[in-house]
Amino acid sequence: MAQVENVCDRIAILNNGKLIALATMDELLSKYGSKKYLIDFDSAENQDVPANLHAKRNQEGGYSVQYENVDETNTLLQWIGRTGGRTLSITTKSDTLEDIFLGLVDGSHAIE
């Protein structure tokens, strides 16, 4: 699917012989795609991470979390700053054509 993203001007997505989307890659990303924010961080000593931040311990002893909402990301970064923690990395990941295709076919993306 990566080749389709790079080569095609327009992309048609079929499900059981029915056309469910026809658009450019940018249009598909805008309409059905999402961006995820992946954050790795350390908390200050003796500082428990609040459950509402949904962070999980990683193999290095720090924490990792993934959000799709930039407001949640900002809340975490503010908490890290207030409590003396340390942000180790912030990575963004945008959906690929394969992610969009699977979401449309399995029904997790609403077809308009």
C-alpha positions in Angstrom: 0.0 0.0 0.0 3.0 2.3 0.6 3.6 2.2 -3.2 0.0 3.3 -3.9 0.4 6.2 -1.5 3.5 7.4 -3.4 2.4 6.7 -7.0 -1.4 7.3 -7.3 -3.1 10.6 -7.8 -6.5 9.2 -6.7 -7.3 6.1 -4.7 -10.4 4.0 -4.9 -11.3 1.7 -1.9 -13.7 -1.2 -2.6 -15.4 -3.4 0.0 -17.3 -6.5 -1.3 -17.4 -4.9 -4.8 -18.9 -1.6 -3.5 -17.0 1.7 -3.9 -16.7 3.1 -0.4 -14.1 5.9 -1.0 -12.6 7.7 -3.9 -10.2 10.5 -3.2 -6.6 11.7 -3.1 -4.3 10.5 -0.3 -4.5 13.9 1.3 -8.3 13.9 1.2 -8.4 10.4 2.7 -6.0 11.4 5.5 -8.0 14.6 6.2 -11.4 12.7 6.3 -10.5 9.4 7.8 -6.9 9.6 9.2 -5.7 10.4 12.6 -2.5 11.5 14.2 -1.1 9.8 17.3 1.3 11.3 19.8 3.7 8.9 21.4 5.4 10.2 24.5 8.1 8.6 26.6 8.9 10.2 29.9 10.3 9.8 33.4 8.5 11.0 36.5 10.2 12.7 39.4 11.3 10.4 42.3 8.4 9.4 44.5 5.9 10.9 42.0 3.1 8.5 41.0 1.6 9.1 37.5 -2.1 9.8 37.9 -4.3 7.1 36.4 -6.2 9.5 34.2 -3.0 10.1 32.2 -3.1 6.4 31.1 0.7 6.0 31.1 2.2 2.5 31.3 5.6 1.5 32.5 8.1 0.7 29.7 11.0 -1.7 29.7 13.5 1.1 30.5 11.7 1.9 33.8 10.1 5.1 32.5 6.6 5.6 31.1 5.1 5.5 27.7 1.7 6.8 26.5 -0.1 7.3 23.2 -2.8 9.9 22.6 -4.8 10.9 19.6 -5.9 14.2 21.2 -3.4 17.1 21.4 -5.2 18.4 24.5 -4.4 15.1 26.4 -0.8 15.5 25.2 -0.6 19.0 26.5 -2.1 17.9 29.9 0.6 15.3 30.2 3.4 17.6 29.3 2.2 20.2 31.8 2.0 17.6 34.5 5.6 16.4 33.7 6.8 20.0 33.9 5.0 20.8 37.2 6.2 17.7 39.0 9.9 17.8 37.9 9.6 14.9 35.4 11.6 14.6 32.2 10.2 14.2 28.7 12.4 11.8 26.8 10.8 11.7 23.4 7.7 12.9 21.6 6.9 11.2 18.3 3.9 11.7 16.0 2.6 8.9 13.8 0.0 9.6 11.0 -2.2 6.9 9.7 -1.1 5.1 6.5 -3.3 4.1 3.6 -3.4 0.6 5.1 -4.7 2.0 8.4 -7.4 4.0 6.6 -8.4 1.0 4.4 -8.7 -1.3 7.4 -10.7 1.2 9.3 -13.1 1.7 6.4 -13.5 -2.0 5.7 -13.9 -3.1 9.3 -16.3 -0.2 10.1 -14.3 1.7 12.6 -14.3 4.7 10.3 -17.7 6.1 9.5 -18.3 6.2 5.7 -19.8 9.5 4.6 
